[in-house]
Amino acid sequence: MEDGPNRYTNLFRWMVKNKIFISISSILVIFSLILVAFNNMQRIDEEKDMAVSFEKMVEFLQTGKYFEAIEIAETIQKTKSNSEYKNLSGLLLAQLLIFNNQEAEAEDVLLSIIKTKGDLKLNQVATVRLIRLYISQNEYAKAHEIAQKNKVTLPTNSFKEILADLEVNKGNHEVAYRLYEELIMQARGSGQSPELFILKKNNLNKPEK
């Protein structure tokens, strides 16, 4: 084993011999750090722009300027950003399109959001709304397919209510009745209003014990 002085001498000779390679490596590291910092700054700027656009969209909604709100939302959807503001505006856009009888366009927006991932899990919200859209169109096969495909990721109560609604369509009132009863108890236990589930349950014929 080499002693300390010889080790350092050899290291110094290697550094002198390979100084050009060390310099290139250092430049590459510095360049990479600059690139990362630039990309982070760019994302921050994009996020700020998204926030401003989203606030403007909400302002238009509050003042009844729905077409202006739709225009901003559609512009946001065309960006390549992964911002949560894009999905939030997309959910609002889908709702506005449905109100305007543009259900095919709303379906496209929701399908696009479903493919995304984010901390707010807005893709789950989009999934529930898409299933509701299909149910309103009497497209029960599509609704059931989406529900089954996403049952693991959907919130339990949302999936259970959708399942109950689909069971009603199938004529399985007894199954639906039990599910609505479970939803009523869960809502009461969590301090939420169970009125919607009570209404749905009361619209069914009570199954025999």
N, C-alpha and C positions, 0 to 999 in steps of 0.2 A: 504493500500500500504506500502511495506517495505521501511524503510529509506535507505540512501546510504550505510552506513557501513554494515548493515545486508545483503543487496543485494550482495555486493562484497564478504562477508564472505561465503554466500551460493554458489556463483559462484566458489570460491576457493575450497570449499569442494567437489563440483561436479567434478571439474577438477582433484582433487586428487583421487576421487573414480573411475573416468573413464579415468585415465591417459593412461592405456594400449590401450584403444580405440582411444584416441587422437593420440597416437604414431603411431598406425597402419595407421590411416587416413593420418597423415603427411608423412609417408613413401610412401603410395600409391600416394599422390599428387606429391612428389618429383620424384618417379619412372615414373609417367605419363609425367612430364615435360621433364625428360631425354629421354623418348621414343619419344616424339614429336620432340625434338632437334635432336635425332639420325636420325629419318625419314627425317627431313628437310635436314640434311647433306647428307643423302643417295641420296635424290632427286637431290640435287645440283651436287653431283658427277656424277649421271646418266646423267644429263643435259649436263655436261661438256664432258662426253664420247660421247654423241650423237652429240654434236657440232663438235668434232674432226672428228668423222666418216663421218658426212655430208660434212665437208670441204674437206676431202680426196676424197669423191665421186665426188664432184664438180671438184676437181683437175683432176681426171681421165677423166671426161667428156670433160674438156677443152683441154686435151692432146689426145683425141680420143680413150682412153682406155675404150670402152663402156662395154665390158664384165666384166672388173674389177669393174666398177661403179655399174653394175647390181648386182654383188656378194655382195658388201658392202650394197647396198639398201635392198637386200633380207635378209641379216643378221639383219639389223636394224628392218625390219618388224616382225621378229620373237621374238623381245623383248616384254616385257609386259609394257614398258614405255608409258606414256601419253604425251610425249614431242611433241611439234610442229615439231621438226626436223624429227620425225618418219613419220608424215604426209607429210611433204615437200619432204622427200626422196621417199615416196610412190607415190606421184604425178609424180616425175621424173621417177621412176621405171616403172610406168604404161605406160608412153610415150615411154620409151625405149622398153618395151615389145611389144607395138603396132608396132613400127618400125621393130621389129624382127619377126613380124607376129605371136606373141603369145598373141592373143587377149583374149582368155579365161582366161589366167593368169592375164592380165591387168584388166579384168572385176572384178576378185576376189579382187585385190588390191584396186580398186576404191570403191567397195562395202564395204570393211573393213573401209576405210577412212570416208565414208558417215555416218557410225554409231558413229563416234567420235564427240566430242565437243571441241571447243577451241576458244581463243580470235581472232585468225586469220581467223576463219570460213573457214578453208580449206575443210571442208565437203561439203560446197556449191560449191567450185571449182571442187571437185571430182564428184559431182552430174552433173554439166554441162558437164564435160568430158565424163562421162558414157553415157549421153544422146547422145552426139556427136558420141560416139563409136557405139551405137545402130543404129543411123541414117546411119553411114557409112556402116553398115552391112545390111542395108535395114530392120532392125528390128523396124519398125515404131510403132508397137503396144507397144513394151517394152519402147521405147523412150517416147511415149505419156503417158504411165502409170507413169513412173518416174517423168515426167514433171508436171503432174497434182498432184501427191502426194506431190511434193516439191515446188509448185508454191508460197506458202506463204513465204518460207524461201529463195528462190532464188532471186538474184539481179534482179531488174525490167527489165533492158535492156537485160540481159542474157535470162531471161524467154521469153521476147517478141520476141527475135530473134529466139529462139528455136520454139516458137509457130508459127512464120511466116514460118519457114522451114517445119514444119509439115503440115501446111495448103497447102503449095505448093505440098507436096506429096499427099494430099487428092484431089488436083485439085481445091482447093478454091483460085484461083489466085487473085481474087479481095480482099479478106481478107488479103492475104499475102502482096499484093501491098500496102495497107493502112498501115500495120504494118511496112514495110520497110521504107515508107515515114516518119513515126513517128520516127523511129530509126535514120534516116538521119538528121532530124531536131534536135533531142536530141544530137546527136554527134557534130553537128556544134555548138550548143549552149554551149556545155561543152568544146569546143576547141579540140575535138578529130577528127580523120580522119573518114569520112563517106564512104570512097571508097568501102569497102566490101559490105555495104548495098546498095550502088548505083549499084554495079555490080549485086547483087542478084535481085534488082528491075528491072534492064534493061533486065534481062533474062526472065522476065515475059511479057505476053501480057498485055499492059496497059488496065485496065478496062474502060468501058464506063462511062461517067459522068452521 
